[in-house]
Amino acid sequence: MAERQPSNPPPAFAAKRQAGPGATRLRRVVLGVLGLAAFIGLWKCAYLFNWAPRGTIPDPFDVPAALWDEYSSGRMLPAIGSSLIHYVWGLGIGTALGFAVGLMAASSRVFDDIHYMLARVLRPIPPLAWVIFAIAWFQVSHAGAAFVISIGVFWVNYFATASGVRNVDPRFYELARAFGHASFIKRVTSITLPGAMPSILSGVRTGVGQAWMTLIAAELLGVPGMGQEMNSAAGVGAYDAVVVYMLAISLIYTLSDGLFALVENRTLRWRP
Amino acid sequence: MSTTQTRLADVAYRYPTAEAPVFAGLDFTIGAGEFVALVGGSGVGKSTVLRCIAGLITPSHGVIDLPPTPGDGSRASAVVFQDTRLLPWRRLRANVGYGLSGLGLSRAQREDRIDDVLELISMRDFDGRWPHEISGGQAQRIGLARALAVRPQVLLMDEPFSAVDALTRTRLQDELLAIWKRLNMAVLFVTHDIAEATYLADRVCVMRGSPARIVFDETVPVAHPRQREDATLQTFVQRVADAL
């Protein structure tokens, strides 16, 4: 037994571990680029050897031209603008309501009792199922898309806020009482909200991502925006344009998530 | 400067779920500027007494009188917790100032108070740090400063030094004595450590029984400043231990 388990690591391992953090980072970037290149190579192969029904896989090297085409034709920016409107409203409304209802559910016993069955009934309904009503109520409009998006975002924030508030250390509430913060407002602002903030913000951040998922799906069903552009591009076989919008979504998501990460880190800088 | 005493008359407390009270018939006073140690085994309800005095829970029976606040931005009592309870999302300075809102102090007055107490615990340079950046002993000092900032008529300390190492504990005890002498406030110090109680306090009270009562209440026969190994003090320690 003992012989099979050498007590010292093999020299190769030891050498690797001695490499500085700079070298590790470089290695990571190089490998990351290689991975990306391999994916594009595979994609190119799929295009060349027709691994999918003819015409449904675009040539990866055609994508830049398609990007220029979408941009210069004046389709792309209005589509992005329209999507952003849905996104901002849906995200804003869903976040605010989810936070408010989650806070009430966790801080008022009566409200919790009144709403829990309703929440259990509504929660499992996928946001996209509401598209039917969105179209019926709002027709094909910005409001309808924002409505559908806000539903998904609502639940994420509702659960994050409620569990964050419930998990605040009760000993801090005793401290608040001992030091003149007994009133509801003072207690909530000095203990509940900062204590629940890590959970609340991680809910908001999940919502920031989730909103994009429902957004595109809602637009695929007809509301103007990137989703609709993708649909109509696919209708004329312009799959390279579909890829352009997919990459645009990826880029915008990365930007919004990065921006939010900055806000989050700044707000939670008290954490070890 | 307080002019009256903290008085407990026939106080009892029963937990909502319990049949019998934890303690009953509690009668004792803490004089102005007096340092009283409350000693007892675990589960005897010492901390519950302290919570009653702090107004965090309401006694099931009896009356608790606190000295009136002179209306100069002070509170009747302030608590120092064993687990420090610093708010991790506030810098140390903001933690120290936590009790100062609602006392009718201007911003400048509040800042002065914070500076004064930070000076008192020799942690002026730490005020911009976060609670997770300091040691247990330093956190306990900040907890003390937070309580001192509201200029309590009676300072309620709930086993404040039992979670720190022995060396730090000794230092904190001496610092507390120095601060107490300067500020001339009443202190109720709850502890299970007899040596600590007798070294610090003017008077030692022992709680025992079920429901618990005060079974021992005597003035420590040695004047401050004391030597920890003083023979008279040791004899007194033994007497408290016998009562426990």
Contacts between the chains, C-beta under 8 A, distances in Angstrom:
chain1	res1	chain2	res2	distance
A	171	B	81	7.8
A	171	B	83	6.9
A	171	B	85	6.0
A	172	B	85	6.7
A	172	B	87	6.7
A	174	B	56	5.8
A	174	B	85	8.0
A	175	B	79	8.0
A	175	B	81	7.2
A	175	B	85	4.8
A	175	B	87	7.6
A	175	B	98	7.8
A	177	B	55	7.6
A	177	B	56	5.6
A	178	B	54	5.5
A	178	B	55	7.8
A	178	B	56	6.0
A	178	B	78	7.1
A	178	B	79	4.6
A	178	B	99	7.9
A	179	B	78	7.3
A	179	B	98	5.2
A	179	B	99	3.6
A	179	B	146	7.3
A	179	B	150	7.2
A	180	B	75	6.8
A	180	B	99	5.6
A	180	B	101	6.5
A	180	B	102	4.8
A	180	B	103	7.1
A	180	B	150	7.7
A	181	B	98	7.5
A	181	B	101	7.4
A	181	B	102	8.0
A	186	B	101	7.4
A	186	B	102	7.7
A	190	B	87	7.6
A	190	B	98	7.5
A	191	B	87	7.5
A	194	B	87	7.2
A	194	B	89	4.1
A	194	B	90	7.9
A	195	B	89	7.3
A	197	B	89	7.2
A	270	B	88	5.7
A	270	B	89	4.6
A	270	B	90	7.5
A	270	B	91	7.8
A	270	B	130	5.1
A	270	B	131	7.9
A	270	B	132	7.6
A	271	B	88	7.4
A	271	B	132	7.7
A	272	B	130	7.8
A	272	B	132	4.1
